[in-house]
Amino acid sequence: MALSFFDQFMSPTHLGIPLIALALTLPWMMFPKPSSRWLNNRVLTLQGWFINGFTQQIFQPINLAGHKWAALLASLMLFLVTLNMLGLLPYTFTPTTQLSMNMGLAVPLWLATVIIGMRNQPTHALAHLLPEGTPTPLIPILIMIETISLFIRPLALGVRLTANLTAGHLLIQLIATAALVLLPLMPTVAVLTATLLLMLTLLEVAVAMIQAYVFVLLLSLYLQENV
């Protein structure tokens, strides 16, 4: 029983073929396509309002050189939100619970921000490794600490997204199992447990959106340091 709780995080296969590619492609098929009409429908209007508000909030403190990332980060935000929300449906698979996939998103994007900083303003980028006014004996230690913290950033991005979604899915499954077991024994407690499960599900919907936003927000902060 303990092992079956983690079966939901296994990549589904059919006839030996991994279906994670299908799970990654499905969100893009669900997005409404822009039309050539003067007036859009409600779905396209809501999607445009969300993208405009998100990009304005994310890129307001970033200078014009970093605005080239607007399309990439907005698409990543929509992609992560859709994956996280679809993973809350029954009998679905959440690719963002896989650390390998989250690291595959975090490492290249973080590395791109670092390379941009080293190419455009190497002095300013290297200055982050040593705060101004540091005593001379502490310079080697602080450089090592700042370098380690720099390389931990992509790991923190991937682990944060994976851990939050995995913990939420496990908690939902544990409480749902408890409600089913208690239903024939203590119906009143089972109803209270089901109510708790409903509240937790609503919380997980919020967590799914917040974690996608935090992932993109931290990437924008890394970009802001290097442009």
Summary of the structure (lengths in Angstrom):
residues: 227
radius of gyration: 21.8
end to end distance: 50.8
largest distance: 70.3
contacts: 606
relative contact order: 0.13
helix: 78%
strand: 2%
